[in-house]
């Protein structure tokens, strides 16, 4: 990443767009507290991230990565894995926000349907991963290449959903595609 300075204003959507090797993933790792800077600092508000208890920081954020995994369990439990104590209403609210509720309700067993990575399309996996992130009601939502494994139409639909759920929260999007950042 070299020397970089940037601000992510609270409640705004910010995108890191660039080619492979340009530092997007490094910036993301620094922001998530998964890597400490070799020099300089990462601050959240006025607090140096090195001095913030990570469990406290991580409790306020969620991340959706490009290769979303699903656990071999029910749809409800896949969403609930983001917040183990989530009620059925919270799970449904997150699924609605991620625009996956109607598909789930169309299944014979609804939220009790067993799924795994090979039983859902890429778009369904990404939306379930988004619901898992949203059930936590994060202040900061980090999205790492959320459309890279999707066809253009599905990617555009997922990005439309992401724009809708961005309201009222800070969102950091990492992408190769400028179209996702607009």
TALINHU-V557964 format. One record per residue. N is the residue number from 1. RES is the residue in three letters. SS is DSSP state (H for helix, E for strand, L for the rest). PHI is phi in whole degrees, 0 to 359 (999 if undefined). PSI is psi in whole degrees, -180 to 180 (none if undefined). Layout:
BEGIN
n=N res=RES ss=SS phi=PHI psi=PSI
n=N res=RES ss=SS phi=PHI psi=PSI
END
This chain:
BEGIN
n=1 res=UNK ss=L phi=999 psi=-26
n=2 res=UNK ss=L phi=70 psi=-141
n=3 res=UNK ss=L phi=261 psi=123
n=4 res=UNK ss=L phi=216 psi=144
n=5 res=UNK ss=L phi=224 psi=131
n=6 res=UNK ss=L phi=204 psi=154
n=7 res=UNK ss=L phi=245 psi=140
n=8 res=UNK ss=L phi=244 psi=98
n=9 res=UNK ss=L phi=296 psi=140
n=10 res=UNK ss=L phi=303 psi=133
n=11 res=UNK ss=L phi=83 psi=4
n=12 res=UNK ss=L phi=254 psi=163
n=13 res=UNK ss=E phi=254 psi=125
n=14 res=UNK ss=E phi=234 psi=138
n=15 res=UNK ss=E phi=241 psi=136
n=16 res=UNK ss=E phi=260 psi=115
n=17 res=UNK ss=E phi=240 psi=131
n=18 res=UNK ss=L phi=176 psi=173
n=19 res=UNK ss=L phi=285 psi=166
n=20 res=UNK ss=L phi=304 psi=139
n=21 res=UNK ss=L phi=84 psi=4
n=22 res=UNK ss=L phi=273 psi=-4
n=23 res=UNK ss=L phi=105 psi=4
n=24 res=UNK ss=H phi=299 psi=-49
n=25 res=UNK ss=H phi=293 psi=-35
n=26 res=UNK ss=H phi=296 psi=-45
n=27 res=UNK ss=H phi=300 psi=-41
n=28 res=UNK ss=H phi=296 psi=-45
n=29 res=UNK ss=H phi=299 psi=-39
n=30 res=UNK ss=H phi=295 psi=-46
n=31 res=UNK ss=H phi=298 psi=-39
n=32 res=UNK ss=H phi=281 psi=-7
n=33 res=UNK ss=L phi=76 psi=19
n=34 res=UNK ss=L phi=273 psi=-14
n=35 res=UNK ss=L phi=214 psi=138
n=36 res=UNK ss=L phi=265 psi=143
n=37 res=UNK ss=L phi=292 psi=144
n=38 res=UNK ss=L phi=286 psi=-24
n=39 res=UNK ss=L phi=210 psi=162
n=40 res=UNK ss=L phi=78 psi=-161
n=41 res=UNK ss=L phi=205 psi=160
n=42 res=UNK ss=L phi=247 psi=124
n=43 res=UNK ss=E phi=243 psi=143
n=44 res=UNK ss=E phi=244 psi=112
n=45 res=UNK ss=L phi=65 psi=-125
n=46 res=UNK ss=L phi=257 psi=8
n=47 res=UNK ss=E phi=259 psi=128
n=48 res=UNK ss=E phi=293 psi=126
n=49 res=UNK ss=H phi=302 psi=-27
n=50 res=UNK ss=H phi=296 psi=-20
n=51 res=UNK ss=H phi=252 psi=7
n=52 res=UNK ss=L phi=257 psi=129
n=53 res=UNK ss=L phi=301 psi=123
n=54 res=UNK ss=H phi=299 psi=-36
n=55 res=UNK ss=H phi=297 psi=-35
n=56 res=UNK ss=H phi=292 psi=-46
n=57 res=UNK ss=H phi=297 psi=-49
n=58 res=UNK ss=H phi=295 psi=-24
n=59 res=UNK ss=L phi=291 psi=-16
n=60 res=UNK ss=L phi=256 psi=6
n=61 res=UNK ss=E phi=227 psi=163
n=62 res=UNK ss=E phi=220 psi=152
n=63 res=UNK ss=E phi=227 psi=143
n=64 res=UNK ss=E phi=237 psi=121
n=65 res=UNK ss=L phi=258 psi=166
n=66 res=UNK ss=L phi=295 psi=-33
n=67 res=UNK ss=L phi=254 psi=78
n=68 res=UNK ss=L phi=289 psi=131
n=69 res=UNK ss=L phi=258 psi=152
n=70 res=UNK ss=L phi=242 psi=142
n=71 res=UNK ss=L phi=276 psi=149
n=72 res=UNK ss=L phi=282 psi=79
n=73 res=UNK ss=E phi=201 psi=-172
n=74 res=UNK ss=E phi=290 psi=161
n=75 res=UNK ss=H phi=301 psi=-44
n=76 res=UNK ss=H phi=302 psi=-46
n=77 res=UNK ss=H phi=290 psi=-30
n=78 res=UNK ss=H phi=297 psi=-44
n=79 res=UNK ss=H phi=292 psi=-44
n=80 res=UNK ss=H phi=296 psi=-20
n=81 res=UNK ss=L phi=297 psi=-16
n=82 res=UNK ss=L phi=283 psi=-24
n=83 res=UNK ss=L phi=204 psi=96
n=84 res=UNK ss=L phi=303 psi=-31
n=85 res=UNK ss=L phi=269 psi=10
n=86 res=UNK ss=L phi=299 psi=137
n=87 res=UNK ss=L phi=281 psi=168
n=88 res=UNK ss=H phi=300 psi=-37
n=89 res=UNK ss=H phi=294 psi=-40
n=90 res=UNK ss=H phi=293 psi=-39
n=91 res=UNK ss=H phi=298 psi=-47
n=92 res=UNK ss=H phi=295 psi=-41
n=93 res=UNK ss=H phi=299 psi=-42
n=94 res=UNK ss=H phi=294 psi=-41
n=95 res=UNK ss=H phi=295 psi=-40
n=96 res=UNK ss=H phi=297 psi=-44
n=97 res=UNK ss=H phi=298 psi=-36
n=98 res=UNK ss=L phi=276 psi=2
n=99 res=UNK ss=L phi=61 psi=43
n=100 res=UNK ss=L phi=236 psi=-8
n=101 res=UNK ss=H phi=302 psi=-47
n=102 res=UNK ss=H phi=298 psi=-41
n=103 res=UNK ss=H phi=297 psi=-45
n=104 res=UNK ss=H phi=300 psi=-45
n=105 res=UNK ss=H phi=293 psi=-22
n=106 res=UNK ss=H phi=282 psi=-13
n=107 res=UNK ss=L phi=280 psi=144
n=108 res=UNK ss=L phi=305 psi=-36
n=109 res=UNK ss=L phi=256 psi=8
n=110 res=UNK ss=H phi=51 psi=-130
n=111 res=UNK ss=H phi=292 psi=-14
n=112 res=UNK ss=H phi=272 psi=0
n=113 res=UNK ss=L phi=296 psi=130
n=114 res=UNK ss=E phi=284 psi=134
n=115 res=UNK ss=E phi=226 psi=164
n=116 res=UNK ss=L phi=206 psi=179
n=117 res=UNK ss=L phi=303 psi=-30
n=118 res=UNK ss=L phi=265 psi=3
n=119 res=UNK ss=L phi=257 psi=-1
n=120 res=UNK ss=L phi=232 psi=152
n=121 res=UNK ss=L phi=288 psi=169
n=122 res=UNK ss=H phi=301 psi=-42
n=123 res=UNK ss=H phi=294 psi=-40
n=124 res=UNK ss=H phi=294 psi=-42
n=125 res=UNK ss=H phi=299 psi=-44
n=126 res=UNK ss=H phi=295 psi=-40
n=127 res=UNK ss=H phi=291 psi=-37
n=128 res=UNK ss=H phi=294 psi=-39
n=129 res=UNK ss=H phi=296 psi=-38
n=130 res=UNK ss=H phi=294 psi=-43
n=131 res=UNK ss=H phi=300 psi=-41
n=132 res=UNK ss=H phi=300 psi=-40
n=133 res=UNK ss=H phi=290 psi=-41
n=134 res=UNK ss=H phi=286 psi=-27
n=135 res=UNK ss=L phi=299 psi=-22
n=136 res=UNK ss=L phi=281 psi=-11
n=137 res=UNK ss=L phi=50 psi=59
n=138 res=UNK ss=L phi=287 psi=149
n=139 res=UNK ss=L phi=284 psi=-35
n=140 res=UNK ss=E phi=240 psi=125
n=141 res=UNK ss=E phi=244 psi=120
n=142 res=UNK ss=E phi=251 psi=128
n=143 res=UNK ss=E phi=237 psi=114
n=144 res=UNK ss=E phi=255 psi=104
n=145 res=UNK ss=L phi=50 psi=53
n=146 res=UNK ss=L phi=292 psi=-12
n=147 res=UNK ss=L phi=242 psi=7
n=148 res=UNK ss=L phi=296 psi=-29
n=149 res=UNK ss=L phi=262 psi=12
n=150 res=UNK ss=L phi=248 psi=153
n=151 res=UNK ss=L phi=291 psi=167
n=152 res=UNK ss=H phi=301 psi=-44
n=153 res=UNK ss=H phi=293 psi=-44
n=154 res=UNK ss=H phi=293 psi=-40
n=155 res=UNK ss=H phi=300 psi=-42
n=156 res=UNK ss=H phi=295 psi=-39
n=157 res=UNK ss=H phi=293 psi=-42
n=158 res=UNK ss=H phi=296 psi=-42
n=159 res=UNK ss=H phi=296 psi=-36
n=160 res=UNK ss=H phi=299 psi=-44
n=161 res=UNK ss=H phi=297 psi=-43
n=162 res=UNK ss=H phi=298 psi=-39
n=163 res=UNK ss=H phi=297 psi=-38
n=164 res=UNK ss=H phi=293 psi=-39
n=165 res=UNK ss=H phi=277 psi=-5
n=166 res=UNK ss=L phi=285 psi=-22
n=167 res=UNK ss=L phi=303 psi=126
n=168 res=UNK ss=L phi=84 psi=6
n=169 res=UNK ss=L phi=221 psi=160
n=170 res=UNK ss=E phi=276 psi=130
n=171 res=UNK ss=E phi=232 psi=131
n=172 res=UNK ss=E phi=243 psi=122
n=173 res=UNK ss=E phi=248 psi=129
n=174 res=UNK ss=E phi=248 psi=126
n=175 res=UNK ss=E phi=206 psi=156
n=176 res=UNK ss=L phi=273 psi=-20
n=177 res=UNK ss=L phi=253 psi=118
n=178 res=UNK ss=H phi=301 psi=-31
n=179 res=UNK ss=H phi=300 psi=-30
n=180 res=UNK ss=H phi=286 psi=-24
n=181 res=UNK ss=H phi=275 psi=-11
n=182 res=UNK ss=L phi=265 psi=none
END
